[in-house]
């Protein structure tokens, strides 16, 4: 018989053996498996400003429009959130005739209503862009380009002259021909599909809600199971829209939203203090802000010495520290560091208020009545400085007003609502001096921002700049396929712009986004446009599971 002592030992040995066995089993399981994302869940995103056109050929002037269009609609190519162009609808691209022929072969994709996406949809969308009646901001970038059908799943683009950054053009979203072909130009911008959008991207429209004044407050999208890139992880994404950066930040701190698509610099510290379990994304973006002078609206601004004095009176370091909380870089030209054509040897206007006063005195601008502002021939040295009602830009305007007043210049501020800045200010060029931003691409083409043919809407030459030599350089550079030669032309162009001083270049800010740690899979670093941060939204996830490696 087994003694009591032996029984106890047997139980101990059995327990030890079982424990060891379980450790081996579970150890093997954990070593042979890993945590992977899985499908499920809903997350909420906050954006500043409501969309009007979730329509890729009309969305270029509104950040929220672009953000939502970026994942509702597919494009031939897209940016991957790390500064690279990658295939989207394009399966393969063949380039021929020294950069004047691009043949694009398509993946098999479906529209959200189940119809097949074909070459006819590509051709239809581009024809809408090129038709002036539809007023697409993209029209200028497609002048001189022809498109033809190779077969149902291939198209050919034919350029009259080579255009170095042409692949950037292929990021336009595609519209479904079968739904839009019978919509007239007059009804196009008013159609309900501009909000209840039907695309071919990873998420499709589900529902929306407006307030009593008809302003969009909320829109929801659900995963598109037949998406050609694979079923998205999150089941649903809900977007909430806020009129101010402060309201959006407060909603995030209260956990009403899981992700805030843009955080004003002044809100960062408050969120860090009041909200735990968050991740901030500081993203580089090829954009800059400047003061653009409309010399036709105020004759004082047509005096180059005055513009030089204003440049010397501008303390960019103070702007970056006070407005951007240090999250930005000083800039001195329309080509940013790291881009082909960046020229660090151009003329710079370092902060020097004594030099500014000297220039003004030499040009007969004096303060005769000791009121703090200069005058000449009975005219006060005064103009209006306009910008959009966003915290960072309005604060920039206030600081510039203060800096310039110290040298005797009176700048009257005109802070416009976001909804009015395009229609009442930018498009009709109704401003004297304008603080505004311009977004380039990592392979820049500054033609639309600085060529004299772009002085009027829909051109983007906000300084109404006109210089024949600069025009020639811009024309030649965009058709030059040799990157080194193109860079040299842009360097000379930058020299001309900084010498003529049609604008004061201020800073290039980082783009900050914040998420709670519930949303995973966000892999972002360098953007071509703000909307790129949603280009891989189908890879963001909330749920996980353990799976075999």
C-alpha positions as CSV (number, residue, x, y, z in Angstrom):
1,X,0.0,0.0,0.0
2,X,1.0,3.5,-0.7
3,X,1.7,5.5,2.4
4,X,0.2,9.0,3.1
5,X,3.6,10.5,2.6
6,X,4.0,8.8,-0.8
7,X,0.5,10.0,-1.8
8,X,1.5,13.6,-1.0
9,X,4.7,13.3,-2.9
10,X,2.8,11.8,-5.9
11,X,0.3,14.7,-5.9
12,X,3.2,17.2,-5.7
13,X,5.1,15.5,-8.5
14,X,1.8,15.3,-10.6
15,X,1.1,19.0,-10.0
16,X,4.7,19.9,-10.9
17,X,4.5,17.8,-14.0
18,X,1.1,19.3,-15.0
19,X,2.4,22.8,-14.4
20,X,5.5,22.1,-16.4
21,X,3.5,20.7,-19.2
22,X,1.1,23.7,-19.2
23,X,4.1,26.0,-19.2
24,X,5.6,24.2,-22.2
25,X,2.2,24.2,-24.0
26,X,1.4,27.8,-23.4
27,X,5.0,28.8,-24.0
28,X,5.0,27.1,-27.3
29,X,1.6,28.6,-28.1
30,X,2.8,32.1,-27.3
31,X,6.1,31.6,-29.2
32,X,4.3,30.3,-32.3
33,X,1.5,32.9,-32.3
34,X,1.3,36.7,-32.3
35,X,-1.2,39.4,-31.7
36,X,-2.8,40.4,-35.0
37,X,-5.5,42.9,-35.9
38,X,-9.0,41.6,-36.6
39,X,-12.3,43.0,-37.8
40,X,-14.8,44.9,-35.6
41,X,-15.5,48.0,-33.7
42,X,-16.3,51.7,-34.4
43,X,-14.2,54.7,-33.9
44,X,-15.0,58.4,-33.9
45,X,-13.0,61.1,-35.6
46,X,-13.2,64.8,-35.1
47,X,-12.6,67.4,-37.9
48,X,-12.6,71.2,-38.0
49,X,-15.2,72.4,-40.4
50,X,-17.9,70.5,-42.1
51,X,-17.6,69.0,-45.6
52,X,-19.6,70.3,-48.6
53,X,-18.3,68.2,-51.4
54,X,-17.3,64.6,-50.7
55,X,-16.5,64.6,-54.4
56,X,-12.9,64.4,-55.6
57,X,-13.2,66.8,-58.4
58,X,-14.6,69.6,-56.2
59,X,-12.9,68.9,-52.9
60,X,-9.6,70.8,-53.3
61,X,-10.5,73.9,-51.4
62,X,-11.8,72.3,-48.1
63,X,-9.8,70.1,-45.8
64,X,-12.8,68.1,-44.6
65,X,-13.9,67.5,-48.2
66,X,-10.5,66.2,-49.1
67,X,-10.2,64.1,-45.9
68,X,-13.5,62.2,-46.6
69,X,-13.0,61.9,-50.3
70,X,-9.6,60.3,-49.7
71,X,-11.1,57.0,-48.4
72,X,-14.6,57.1,-50.0
73,X,-13.0,57.3,-53.5
74,X,-10.2,55.3,-55.0
75,X,-7.5,56.8,-57.2
76,X,-5.0,55.4,-59.7
77,X,-2.2,56.2,-57.3
78,X,-2.2,57.3,-53.7
79,X,0.2,58.6,-51.0
80,X,1.0,56.1,-48.3
81,X,1.3,58.5,-45.4
82,X,5.1,58.2,-45.5
83,X,5.7,60.5,-48.5
84,X,5.6,57.8,-51.1
85,X,3.3,57.3,-54.1
86,X,1.9,53.7,-54.2
87,X,-0.6,51.9,-56.5
88,X,-4.2,52.2,-55.6
89,X,-6.5,51.2,-58.5
90,X,-3.5,51.0,-60.8
91,X,-2.1,47.5,-61.1
92,X,0.8,48.6,-63.4
93,X,2.0,51.8,-65.1
94,X,4.1,51.8,-68.2
95,X,5.8,55.1,-69.3
96,X,6.9,55.7,-72.9
97,X,7.8,58.3,-75.5
98,X,10.3,60.0,-73.1
99,X,7.6,60.7,-70.5
100,X,4.8,61.7,-72.8
101,X,2.8,58.4,-72.7
102,X,1.5,56.8,-69.5
103,X,-0.4,53.5,-69.8
104,X,-2.3,52.5,-66.7
105,X,-3.6,49.0,-66.2
106,X,-6.4,48.6,-63.6
107,X,-7.1,46.2,-60.8
108,X,-10.6,44.7,-60.7
109,X,-12.7,46.9,-58.4
110,X,-16.3,47.5,-57.6
111,X,-18.4,50.6,-56.7
112,X,-20.2,50.7,-53.4
113,X,-23.4,49.9,-55.3
114,X,-21.9,46.7,-56.6
115,X,-21.2,47.8,-60.2
116,X,-17.8,47.2,-61.8
117,X,-15.3,50.0,-62.0
118,X,-13.8,50.3,-65.5
119,X,-11.7,52.5,-67.8
120,X,-14.9,54.3,-68.8
121,X,-15.2,55.7,-65.3
122,X,-11.6,57.0,-65.5
123,X,-12.3,58.7,-68.8
124,X,-15.6,60.1,-67.6
125,X,-14.0,61.6,-64.5
126,X,-11.2,63.2,-66.4
127,X,-13.6,64.7,-68.9
128,X,-15.6,66.3,-66.1
129,X,-12.4,67.8,-64.7
130,X,-11.5,69.2,-68.1
131,X,-15.0,70.6,-68.7
132,X,-15.0,74.2,-67.5
133,X,-18.7,74.0,-66.7
134,X,-18.0,71.8,-63.8
135,X,-15.5,74.2,-62.3
136,X,-13.1,71.7,-60.9
137,X,-10.0,73.1,-59.3
138,X,-8.1,70.2,-60.9
139,X,-8.7,71.5,-64.4
140,X,-5.5,73.5,-64.7
141,X,-3.3,70.5,-63.9
142,X,-4.8,68.5,-66.8
143,X,-4.5,71.0,-69.6
144,X,-2.9,69.5,-72.7
145,X,-3.5,65.9,-71.6
146,X,-5.5,63.4,-73.7
147,X,-6.9,60.1,-72.4
148,X,-8.0,57.1,-74.5
149,X,-9.3,53.7,-73.7
150,X,-7.0,50.7,-74.3
151,X,-9.6,48.2,-73.1
152,X,-12.1,47.9,-70.2
153,X,-9.3,47.8,-67.7
154,X,-6.6,50.0,-69.2
155,X,-6.2,53.7,-70.2
156,X,-3.6,55.7,-71.9
157,X,-2.6,59.3,-71.0
158,X,-0.9,61.3,-73.8
159,X,0.9,64.5,-72.9
160,X,1.8,67.1,-75.4
161,X,5.1,67.8,-73.6
162,X,6.7,65.8,-70.8
163,X,5.6,66.8,-67.3
164,X,8.0,65.7,-64.6
165,X,5.6,65.4,-61.6
166,X,2.8,63.8,-63.8
167,X,2.4,60.8,-61.5
168,X,1.1,63.2,-58.8
169,X,-1.8,63.9,-61.1
170,X,-2.9,60.3,-61.0
171,X,-4.0,60.7,-57.3
172,X,-7.4,62.2,-58.4
173,X,-10.4,60.3,-57.1
174,X,-12.6,58.4,-59.7
175,X,-16.4,59.1,-60.0
176,X,-18.9,56.4,-61.0
177,X,-20.0,57.2,-64.6
178,X,-23.3,55.3,-64.3
179,X,-24.5,57.6,-61.4
180,X,-23.1,61.0,-62.5
181,X,-23.5,60.9,-66.3
182,X,-27.0,62.3,-66.3
183,X,-26.3,65.1,-63.8
184,X,-26.1,68.5,-65.5
185,X,-23.4,71.0,-64.8
186,X,-26.0,73.3,-63.1
187,X,-27.0,70.5,-60.7
188,X,-23.6,69.0,-60.2
189,X,-22.5,71.0,-57.1
190,X,-26.0,70.7,-55.6
191,X,-26.5,67.0,-55.9
192,X,-27.1,64.9,-52.8
193,X,-24.3,62.5,-53.8
194,X,-21.8,65.3,-52.9
195,X,-22.5,64.2,-49.3
196,X,-24.2,60.7,-49.7
197,X,-21.2,59.8,-51.8
198,X,-20.8,56.5,-53.8
199,X,-17.2,55.6,-54.4
200,X,-14.9,52.5,-54.6
201,X,-12.8,53.1,-51.5
202,X,-12.7,51.1,-48.3
203,X,-15.6,52.8,-46.6
204,X,-19.0,53.7,-47.9
205,X,-21.6,56.2,-46.8
206,X,-24.1,55.0,-44.2
207,X,-25.9,58.0,-42.6
208,X,-25.6,61.6,-41.7
209,X,-27.2,64.1,-39.3
210,X,-27.6,67.9,-39.6
211,X,-28.6,70.4,-37.0
212,X,-31.7,72.6,-37.1
213,X,-29.8,75.1,-39.3
214,X,-28.9,72.5,-41.8
215,X,-25.3,72.3,-40.8
216,X,-23.7,68.9,-41.0
217,X,-22.8,67.6,-37.5
218,X,-22.1,63.9,-38.1
219,X,-21.6,61.4,-40.9
220,X,-21.0,57.7,-40.6
221,X,-19.3,55.3,-43.0
222,X,-19.3,51.5,-42.8
223,X,-16.7,49.0,-44.1
224,X,-17.1,48.1,-47.8
225,X,-16.8,44.3,-47.8
226,X,-16.0,44.1,-51.5
227,X,-13.1,46.6,-51.4
228,X,-10.4,45.6,-53.8
229,X,-7.8,46.2,-51.2
230,X,-9.3,43.8,-48.7
231,X,-12.0,44.2,-46.0
232,X,-11.2,47.1,-43.7
233,X,-10.6,46.3,-40.0
234,X,-13.0,48.8,-38.3
235,X,-16.7,48.1,-39.0
236,X,-17.6,51.7,-38.9
237,X,-16.1,55.2,-38.8
238,X,-18.0,58.2,-37.6
239,X,-16.9,61.7,-38.3
240,X,-18.0,64.7,-36.1
241,X,-17.5,68.3,-37.3
242,X,-16.6,71.2,-35.1
243,X,-16.6,74.9,-35.9
244,X,-13.5,75.7,-33.8
245,X,-10.2,74.1,-32.9
246,X,-11.1,74.7,-29.2
247,X,-14.4,72.8,-29.5
248,X,-12.7,69.9,-31.2
249,X,-10.0,69.6,-28.6
250,X,-12.6,69.7,-25.8
251,X,-14.5,66.9,-27.4
252,X,-11.4,64.8,-27.5
253,X,-10.5,65.5,-23.9
254,X,-14.1,64.4,-22.9
255,X,-13.6,61.2,-24.9
256,X,-16.5,62.1,-27.2
257,X,-14.1,61.3,-30.1
258,X,-11.3,58.8,-30.4
259,X,-9.1,60.7,-32.9
260,X,-8.7,64.4,-33.7
261,X,-7.5,65.0,-37.2
262,X,-5.9,68.3,-36.6
263,X,-4.7,69.8,-33.3
264,X,-3.9,73.5,-33.0
265,X,-0.5,74.1,-31.4
266,X,-2.1,76.0,-28.5
267,X,-4.2,72.9,-27.7
268,X,-1.4,70.3,-27.5
269,X,-0.3,71.0,-23.9
270,X,-3.9,71.1,-22.6
271,X,-4.6,67.7,-24.2
272,X,-1.4,66.2,-22.8
273,X,-2.4,67.5,-19.3
274,X,-6.1,66.5,-19.3
275,X,-6.1,63.3,-21.4
276,X,-4.1,60.2,-20.7
277,X,-3.6,57.2,-23.0
278,X,-3.0,59.3,-26.1
279,X,-0.5,59.3,-29.0
280,X,0.5,62.4,-30.9
281,X,1.6,62.3,-34.5
282,X,3.8,65.2,-35.6
283,X,3.7,64.9,-39.4
284,X,5.9,66.7,-41.9
285,X,3.9,68.3,-44.8
286,X,5.2,70.2,-47.9
287,X,3.3,73.4,-47.1
288,X,4.2,76.9,-46.0
289,X,2.4,80.1,-44.8
290,X,3.2,83.5,-46.1
291,X,1.9,87.0,-46.3
292,X,0.8,87.5,-50.0
293,X,0.7,91.2,-51.2
294,X,-2.0,92.2,-53.6
295,X,-0.3,95.3,-55.0
296,X,-3.3,96.2,-57.1
297,X,-5.6,96.6,-54.1
298,X,-3.3,99.1,-52.2
299,X,-0.7,101.2,-54.0
300,X,1.4,101.5,-50.9
301,X,2.2,97.8,-51.2
302,X,3.4,98.3,-54.7
303,X,6.5,100.0,-53.2
304,X,9.2,97.4,-53.0
305,X,11.2,99.3,-50.3
306,X,8.0,99.1,-48.1
307,X,7.8,95.4,-48.6
308,X,11.4,95.0,-47.7
309,X,10.9,97.0,-44.5
310,X,8.0,94.8,-43.6
311,X,10.2,91.7,-44.2
312,X,13.0,93.1,-41.9
313,X,10.4,93.9,-39.3
314,X,9.1,90.3,-39.2
315,X,10.4,88.1,-36.4
316,X,9.7,84.6,-37.6
317,X,11.2,83.0,-34.5
318,X,8.6,84.7,-32.3
319,X,5.9,83.5,-34.7
320,X,7.1,79.9,-34.5
321,X,7.5,80.0,-30.7
322,X,4.2,81.8,-29.9
323,X,1.9,80.4,-32.6
324,X,3.3,76.9,-33.3
325,X,4.7,76.1,-29.9
326,X,8.1,75.7,-31.6
327,X,6.6,73.0,-34.0
328,X,7.7,74.5,-37.3
329,X,10.6,75.8,-39.4
330,X,11.4,79.3,-40.7
331,X,11.2,79.5,-44.5
332,X,12.5,82.1,-47.0
333,X,11.4,80.9,-50.4
334,X,8.6,79.0,-52.2
335,X,10.7,75.8,-52.4
336,X,11.2,74.0,-49.1
337,X,14.3,72.3,-47.8
338,X,14.6,68.7,-49.0
339,X,12.8,69.5,-52.3
340,X,14.7,69.7,-55.7
341,X,15.4,73.4,-56.2
342,X,15.8,74.4,-52.6
343,X,18.2,77.3,-52.6
344,X,19.8,78.2,-49.2
345,X,21.9,81.0,-50.8
346,X,19.0,83.2,-51.8
347,X,18.5,86.7,-50.4
348,X,17.2,86.5,-46.8
349,X,15.6,89.2,-44.7
350,X,16.8,88.5,-41.2
351,X,14.8,90.2,-38.4
352,X,16.3,93.7,-38.2
353,X,13.8,96.4,-37.1
354,X,16.5,99.1,-37.2
355,X,17.1,98.2,-40.9
356,X,13.3,98.4,-41.4
357,X,13.1,101.9,-39.9
358,X,16.1,103.0,-42.0
359,X,14.4,101.9,-45.2
360,X,11.2,103.7,-44.3
361,X,12.9,106.9,-43.4
362,X,14.9,106.8,-46.7
363,X,11.7,106.5,-48.6
364,X,10.1,109.5,-46.8
365,X,7.8,107.5,-44.5
366,X,8.0,109.5,-41.3
367,X,5.9,109.9,-38.1
368,X,5.2,113.7,-38.2
369,X,2.4,113.8,-35.6
370,X,4.0,111.3,-33.2
371,X,1.0,109.0,-33.2
372,X,3.2,106.0,-33.7
373,X,2.4,105.5,-37.4
374,X,4.2,106.9,-40.4
375,X,2.8,108.9,-43.2
376,X,3.9,110.4,-46.5
377,X,2.2,113.1,-48.6
378,X,-0.7,113.1,-46.2
379,X,-1.2,109.3,-46.5
380,X,-0.9,107.1,-43.4
381,X,1.3,104.0,-43.9
382,X,-1.7,101.7,-43.5
383,X,-3.1,98.5,-45.1
384,X,-5.5,95.6,-44.3
385,X,-4.1,92.2,-43.3
386,X,-6.6,89.4,-43.9
387,X,-6.6,85.8,-42.8
388,X,-8.9,82.9,-41.9
389,X,-10.5,82.6,-38.5
390,X,-8.3,79.7,-37.3
391,X,-6.5,80.1,-34.0
392,X,-3.0,79.8,-35.4
393,X,-3.6,82.1,-38.3
394,X,-5.4,84.8,-36.4
395,X,-2.7,84.8,-33.8
396,X,-0.1,85.1,-36.5
397,X,-1.9,88.1,-37.8
398,X,-2.0,89.7,-34.3
399,X,1.7,89.2,-33.8
400,X,2.6,90.6,-37.2
401,X,0.3,93.6,-36.5
402,X,2.3,94.2,-33.3
403,X,5.7,93.6,-34.9
404,X,5.0,96.0,-37.8
405,X,3.6,98.7,-35.5
406,X,6.9,98.9,-33.8
407,X,8.4,100.3,-37.0
408,X,5.5,102.7,-37.6
409,X,3.3,100.5,-39.9
410,X,-0.5,100.3,-39.3
411,X,-2.0,96.9,-40.2
412,X,-5.7,96.6,-39.8
413,X,-6.9,93.0,-39.2
414,X,-9.7,91.4,-41.2
415,X,-10.3,87.9,-39.8
416,X,-12.7,86.0,-42.0
417,X,-14.8,82.9,-41.3
418,X,-13.5,79.7,-42.9
419,X,-16.8,79.5,-45.0
420,X,-16.2,82.9,-46.5
421,X,-12.4,83.0,-47.1
422,X,-12.6,81.2,-50.5
423,X,-15.7,82.8,-51.9
424,X,-15.3,86.4,-50.7
425,X,-11.5,86.8,-50.4
426,X,-9.3,84.3,-52.3
427,X,-11.2,83.7,-55.5
428,X,-12.1,87.3,-56.3
429,X,-8.6,88.4,-54.9
430,X,-10.3,90.8,-52.6
431,X,-7.5,91.5,-50.1
432,X,-4.6,93.8,-49.7
433,X,-2.3,91.5,-47.7
434,X,-3.3,87.9,-47.0
435,X,-1.9,85.3,-44.6
436,X,-2.5,82.0,-46.3
437,X,-1.0,78.6,-46.8
438,X,0.1,76.7,-49.9
439,X,0.6,73.0,-50.2
440,X,3.1,71.7,-52.6
441,X,4.1,68.1,-53.3
442,X,7.4,66.5,-52.4
443,X,8.2,66.7,-56.1
444,X,7.1,70.3,-56.4
445,X,5.5,72.2,-59.3
446,X,5.1,75.8,-58.2
447,X,3.6,76.8,-61.6
448,X,0.0,77.3,-60.4
449,X,1.2,79.3,-57.4
450,X,3.6,81.7,-59.2
451,X,3.1,81.8,-63.0
452,X,1.6,85.0,-64.2
453,X,-1.2,83.1,-66.1
454,X,-2.4,81.9,-62.6
455,X,-3.2,85.4,-61.2
456,X,-6.9,84.9,-61.5
457,X,-9.2,82.2,-60.1
458,X,-9.0,79.2,-60.5
459,X,-5.2,79.9,-60.5
460,X,-3.5,80.1,-57.1
461,X,-1.0,82.9,-57.7
462,X,-2.1,84.8,-54.6
463,X,0.6,87.4,-54.8
464,X,-0.5,88.2,-58.4
465,X,3.2,87.8,-59.2
466,X,4.4,88.6,-62.7
467,X,7.9,88.1,-64.0
468,X,8.7,87.0,-67.5
469,X,12.0,85.3,-66.5
470,X,10.3,83.5,-63.7
471,X,7.5,82.4,-66.0
472,X,10.0,80.9,-68.4
473,X,11.8,79.0,-65.7
474,X,8.6,77.6,-64.4
475,X,7.5,76.5,-67.9
476,X,10.8,74.8,-68.6
477,X,11.2,73.2,-65.2
478,X,7.9,71.3,-65.2
479,X,8.7,69.7,-68.6
480,X,12.3,68.8,-67.7
481,X,12.7,65.1,-66.9
482,X,16.3,65.5,-65.7
483,X,15.9,66.1,-61.9
484,X,19.2,68.0,-61.6
485,X,18.4,70.4,-64.4
486,X,14.9,70.9,-63.0
487,X,16.4,71.7,-59.6
488,X,18.7,74.3,-61.1
489,X,15.8,76.1,-62.8
490,X,13.9,76.2,-59.5
491,X,16.9,77.6,-57.7
492,X,17.0,80.5,-60.2
493,X,13.3,80.9,-59.9
494,X,13.6,81.2,-56.1
495,X,16.3,83.9,-56.5
496,X,13.9,86.0,-58.6
497,X,11.0,85.6,-56.2
498,X,13.0,86.5,-53.1
499,X,14.5,89.5,-54.9
500,X,11.1,90.8,-56.1
501,X,9.5,90.1,-52.7
502,X,5.8,89.7,-53.7
503,X,5.3,87.8,-50.4
504,X,6.9,87.4,-47.0
505,X,7.5,83.7,-46.4
506,X,6.9,82.9,-42.7
507,X,7.0,79.3,-41.6
508,X,6.3,75.6,-42.5
509,X,4.4,74.1,-39.6
510,X,4.2,70.4,-38.6
511,X,0.7,68.8,-38.9
512,X,-0.3,67.4,-35.5
513,X,-2.9,64.7,-35.0
514,X,-3.8,62.9,-31.8
515,X,-5.5,59.6,-31.1
516,X,-6.4,57.7,-28.0
517,X,-4.6,54.3,-27.7
518,X,-7.8,52.5,-28.5
519,X,-7.1,53.1,-32.2
520,X,-4.1,51.1,-33.5
521,X,-2.3,50.5,-36.7
522,X,-1.7,54.2,-37.5
523,X,1.7,54.5,-39.4
524,X,2.3,58.0,-40.5
525,X,5.3,60.3,-40.9
526,X,5.4,62.4,-44.0
527,X,2.4,63.7,-46.0
528,X,2.0,65.2,-49.4
529,X,-1.4,66.7,-48.3
530,X,-3.3,66.6,-45.0
531,X,-5.8,64.1,-46.5
532,X,-3.0,61.6,-46.8
533,X,-3.3,60.8,-43.1
534,X,-6.5,58.8,-44.0
535,X,-5.1,57.1,-47.1
536,X,-4.5,53.8,-45.2
537,X,-7.4,54.2,-42.8
538,X,-8.6,50.6,-43.7
539,X,-5.5,49.4,-41.8
540,X,-6.4,51.1,-38.6
541,X,-7.9,48.7,-36.1
542,X,-9.5,48.4,-32.7
543,X,-9.9,44.7,-32.1
544,X,-7.1,42.1,-32.0
545,X,-6.7,38.3,-31.8
546,X,-3.9,35.8,-31.3
547,X,-3.0,34.0,-34.5
548,X,-0.4,31.5,-35.7
549,X,2.7,33.2,-37.1
